[in-house]
Amino acid sequence: MTLQPYSPEKLDQFALRLLDLAAAMRNMASTCRNQQIENFTLHDKKASEWCSNLERWTHKVRAELDMQIIDARAARRAKDISHGT
């Protein structure tokens, strides 16, 4: 696994990609309702596994971001204190 730097814009692009997929699935659900298709079958095992992994990954990454925020705040406070004396 390779760490990749993500700017806020790159995070947005990643999120928009996920939203596009969600919108496509919602559109299919709406189409099924409109066309009265009650049992559309699909292979979902891998997609469900990917979603579960993505959820776990997202929680892990959020915790890492929270730690980076704490570290950055501490560094700024230390810098402010050292410049104040």
C-alpha positions in Angstrom: 0.0 0.0 0.0 1.4 3.4 -1.0 0.6 6.6 0.8 -0.6 9.3 -1.5 -0.8 13.0 -0.7 -4.3 14.3 -1.0 -5.2 18.0 -1.3 -8.6 19.1 -0.2 -9.5 19.3 -4.0 -8.4 15.7 -4.5 -10.4 14.6 -1.5 -13.4 16.4 -3.0 -12.9 14.6 -6.3 -12.7 11.2 -4.5 -15.9 12.1 -2.6 -17.7 13.2 -5.8 -16.7 9.9 -7.5 -18.4 8.1 -4.6 -21.4 10.3 -4.8 -21.7 9.7 -8.6 -21.8 6.0 -7.9 -24.4 6.4 -5.2 -26.5 8.6 -7.5 -26.4 6.0 -10.2 -27.6 3.4 -7.7 -30.4 5.7 -6.5 -31.3 6.3 -10.2 -31.6 2.5 -10.8 -33.8 2.2 -7.7 -36.0 4.9 -8.9 -36.2 3.3 -12.4 -37.1 0.0 -10.8 -39.9 1.7 -8.9 -41.2 3.6 -11.9 -41.1 0.5 -14.1 -42.5 -1.7 -11.3 -39.5 -4.0 -11.3 -39.7 -5.5 -7.8 -36.8 -8.0 -7.9 -33.8 -6.8 -9.9 -31.1 -9.3 -9.3 -27.4 -8.5 -9.2 -24.2 -9.9 -7.8 -23.4 -7.8 -4.8 -21.1 -9.9 -2.6 -17.9 -8.1 -3.8 -19.5 -4.7 -3.8 -20.8 -5.2 -0.3 -17.3 -6.3 0.8 -15.8 -3.2 -0.8 -18.3 -0.9 0.9 -17.5 -2.5 4.3 -13.8 -2.1 3.7 -14.3 1.5 2.5 -16.3 2.3 5.7 -13.5 0.8 7.9 -10.9 2.6 5.9 -12.8 5.9 6.1 -13.0 5.7 9.9 -9.3 4.9 10.1 -8.3 7.7 7.9 -10.6 10.1 9.8 -8.9 9.1 13.0 -5.5 9.7 11.4 -6.6 13.2 10.2 -7.9 14.0 13.7 -4.4 13.1 15.1 -2.7 15.2 12.5 -5.0 18.1 13.5 -4.1 17.7 17.1 -0.3 17.6 16.2 -0.6 20.7 14.0 -2.5 22.6 16.8 0.1 21.6 19.3 2.9 22.8 17.0 1.2 26.1 16.4 0.7 26.6 20.2 4.3 25.8 20.9 5.4 28.2 18.2 3.2 30.9 19.6 4.5 30.4 23.1 8.1 30.4 22.0 7.6 33.7 20.1 5.7 35.2 23.0 8.6 34.9 25.4 
